[in-house]
């Protein structure tokens, strides 16, 4: 990130903490002039894909924490992989779901 005072291309993060409204506040220091300034990072237009019964993917705006989003994407990809393996091996999908811990 560029320094807001001198425009130097390199800055260091001094402190990082969660802020209100799902933002992250970072306190930065310029490596060139030593100036300190704050930045706020906010996720904008976060989209998730939902796999429906007919194997169609649909998008919707998700209001999830990053941990919830990661778990959601992991389970969704496991379901897709289980169906692909079931089609290739002839094994029932329900057995693969149970073996892989997918609900």
C-alpha positions in Angstrom: 0.0 0.0 0.0 1.3 3.5 -0.8 1.9 6.0 1.9 -0.7 8.8 2.0 1.9 11.5 2.9 5.0 10.8 0.7 3.7 8.1 -1.8 6.4 5.6 -0.9 5.3 2.2 -2.2 6.1 0.2 1.0 4.3 0.3 4.3 4.2 -2.0 7.3 1.2 -3.1 9.4 1.7 -2.1 13.0 -1.6 -3.2 14.4 -4.6 -5.0 13.1 -8.0 -5.4 14.8 -11.7 -6.0 13.9 -13.8 -2.9 13.7 -17.5 -2.3 13.6 -19.6 -3.4 10.6 -17.4 -6.4 9.7 -14.4 -4.3 8.8 -10.8 -4.7 9.7 -8.9 -1.7 10.9 -5.1 -1.7 10.2 -2.6 0.8 11.6 0.2 1.2 9.1 3.6 2.9 9.1 5.4 4.1 6.0 8.9 2.6 5.6 10.1 5.7 3.8 9.0 8.7 6.0 7.7 7.0 9.1 4.2 8.5 8.9 1.4 6.5 10.5 -2.1 6.1 9.1 -5.2 3.9 9.3 -6.9 1.7 6.7 -10.2 -0.1 6.9 -10.8 -3.2 4.9 -14.4 -4.3 4.1 -15.6 -7.2 2.0 -17.9 -5.8 -0.7 -20.4 -7.8 -2.8 -19.5 -11.2 -1.4 -21.2 -13.9 -3.5 -21.5 -17.6 -2.8 -22.6 -20.3 -5.1 -25.3 -22.7 -4.0 -25.7 -26.0 -5.6 -29.3 -27.0 -6.0 -30.9 -30.4 -6.4 -30.8 -30.4 -10.2 -27.0 -29.6 -10.0 -27.6 -26.0 -11.1 -25.4 -23.4 -9.4 -27.0 -20.2 -8.3 -25.5 -17.1 -6.8 -26.8 -15.3 -3.8 -25.4 -12.6 -1.5 -24.1 -14.2 1.6 -24.0 -12.6 5.0 -21.5 -15.0 6.6 -18.3 -14.7 8.5 -15.1 -15.8 6.7 -15.1 -19.0 8.7 -18.7 -19.8 7.9 -18.0 -19.1 4.2 -15.0 -21.4 4.2 -17.0 -24.2 5.8 -19.9 -23.7 3.4 -17.6 -23.8 0.3 -15.8 -26.9 1.7 -19.0 -28.8 2.2 -20.3 -27.8 -1.2 -17.2 -29.0 -3.0 -17.3 -32.3 -1.0 -20.8 -32.9 -2.1 -19.9 -32.2 -5.8 -16.8 -34.5 -5.5 -18.9 -37.3 -3.8 -21.5 -37.2 -6.7 -18.7 -37.4 -9.3 -17.1 -40.3 -7.5 -20.4 -42.1 -7.1 -21.0 -41.7 -10.9 -17.6 -43.1 -11.6 -17.6 -46.1 -9.2 -21.3 -46.8 -8.8 -21.2 -46.4 -5.1 -24.3 -44.8 -3.5 -23.9 -41.0 -2.8 -25.3 -41.4 0.7 -22.5 -43.7 1.7 -19.9 -41.3 0.4 -21.6 -38.4 2.2 -21.4 -40.5 5.5 -17.8 -41.6 4.9 -16.7 -38.0 4.2 -18.7 -36.4 7.0 -20.9 -34.3 4.7 -24.4 -33.6 5.9 
